[in-house]
Amino acid sequence: MKSFSRRSFALGALAATSLAACGNGIGGGGAATIDARVDSTLNEMHAQFPGTRDLAARSAGVLVMPLITEVGLGLGGSYGRGALRVGPSTVDYYAAASGSAGLQIGAQQFSHVLFFMTPEALLEFRQSPGWAAGADIEYAISERSEMLRAETTTSLSPVIAVVFGQTGLRLGATLEGTKYTRIIP
């Protein structure tokens, strides 16, 4: 009988989680599937964080990434697809991808929504061939959903991010360094 070390168990768990993460929608379903996932994600976010309704109403546009899958073992990366909405209409589809290196192990999935609070921020995002999230994004994350207030953040940053729905074996989802590229689903 063969015994398993903690390292073998951790690597096996990472491999299993990575395979399970393949259900993030890469290459499947097209625009209708993305739109359905975006609707579901927005409903979940509004239920968890009621203050985001007001934030959405004040924004020039909203980029919804329903499922980002992030995996790391020394080298890491993340990928997901979503839609840009202006008002109630989807105007474009985007892929989000990032890479990283360093001391890391694990996998996670999460959702995030970017609120473009000014028409200029939205225009810059839409006109760029590949927009990268930087340190200038304001994160509006709260342990208590009722504490998230749009009026406290709308004047602080042209782009506000809400990250939620995290599951997996990694901690601390961040969007810094994530590149968003327009796609045709």
N, C-alpha and C positions, 0 to 999 in steps of 0.2 A: 504494500500500500504506500502510495506516495504522499508525503506531507507538503502542505503549501505554506509558504512564508507570507508575511504581511505584504511584502513587495509584490509577490505573485498575485495575491488577492487584489491589491490596489490596481495593478496593471490590467488584470482581468475585468475588474469593475469599470475601469476607464474605457477599455475596449467595448464592453457591453453598452455603456452609456453613450459612447461615440456612435455605435451602430443604431441605437435607439434615436439618437439625435438626427439621424438621416431623414426623419419624418418632418423636416422643417419646410417642406414644400419646394425643394430644389427641383426644377425641371418638371413640375407636374401641375396640371389643372388650369393654367392660364389665368386670364384676367378675372373670370367669374369666381374662381377659387380665392384669389387674392382679395377681391372685393368682399366676399363673404367673411373671410378672416378679419379684414379691417373692420367691418361692421361689428363683429363679435368682440373684437379687442376694444373698440370704442365703448361699447355697452358695458363691458367689464370694468374699464377704467372709470367711467362715469359712476358706476355703482360703488366702486372702492373709494374713489376720490371725487365726491360731489362738486368740489370747487373747480374741477377741470371743465365743467360745462361752461362756466363764465369765461374761463381762460380760452376755450375754443371759440366762443362767441366774439371775443375781442381780437382774435388772431386773424392775420391775413391769409393764412393757410396752415394745414396740419399734415405732417408726414407721419403715417402710422406704419410701424414695423411690427406685425403681429407676433412673429416668432424669430428670435435671433438665437442661433445655436453657437456656443463658444466652447472650444475644446483646447486643452493645453497639456503638454508633457514636454517641458523644456521649451519647445517651440509651440506656439499656439495660434489660433485664428478663430474668426467668427464669420457667420454668413446668415443672411435672411433676406426676404423680399417683402415689399409693402407698396403702399400707394400714397400719393400726394393728393389731398383733397383741398379744394378751395370752395368754401361753403359746403353744400351737400354733395358736390360733384367730384368724382375722381378725374384729375387732369393728366396725371402721369403715373408710371410705375417705376419703382426704384429697387436696386439691390444694395445692401449694406455689407461691407466686408472689412475686416481688419486682420492684422497679423501682429504677433508679439514674440519676444524671446526673453528668456530669463528663468528664474526659479518659479515654476508653476506646474501644477498637476491638477487635473480635474476637468469637469465638463458642467455646463449649465445652459439653461434656456431661459429667456426672458422676453418681455415685450417692451417696446419703448415708443413714445410719441414725441415728435418735435413740433413745437408751436412756433411759427414764424410770426412774431408780434408786430413787425413793420412790413409794409409793402416792399421796402428796399431789401430787407433780409430775404424775403421770399423771391424777389427778382434775382438777387445774387445767386441764390441756391439753384433756381431754374435755369439760369444762363451758364452756369459753370459746367464744364465737361465732366467733372468729378469733384464734388464738394466734400471736403474733409472736416469732420467735427473737431473742434479745437477746444482750448481751455476757456474760450469766451462764452461757452454755453452755460446758462444758469440751470442748475438742477433743482427741480421743485419736488423733492421727495420728502414725505412726512411719515412718521410712524403711525400717526393718527390721521385718518383721512379727512376728518372734519377740520383739521388745522391747515390744510392746503388752501390758500387764499390767492386768487388771481390778482387782486389789487396790490398785494405786497410784492409781486414779482414782475408785473407787466412793464413797469417803468425802468427796471434794472437791466434788462438784456433784450436784444432783438430776437434771440432764439432761446426758448425754454424747453428743457427735456424732462419728461416724466418716465422713469424706468420702474417697471413693476412686474409682478407675476414670476419672480425668479424661482427656479427649481433646479436642483442638481447638486454637484459636489464642489463647486467653486463659490467663492464669496466675492462680492464687490463688483458688480457689473459697471463698466464705464464705457462711455461713447467716444472719449478722446482718441483721435487717430482713426476713427471709423470713416471709411470713404463711401460716399453714396453716389451711385451711377445710375442714370436712366436706363431702363430696359424695356424690351417689348416682350410681354409674357406669352 
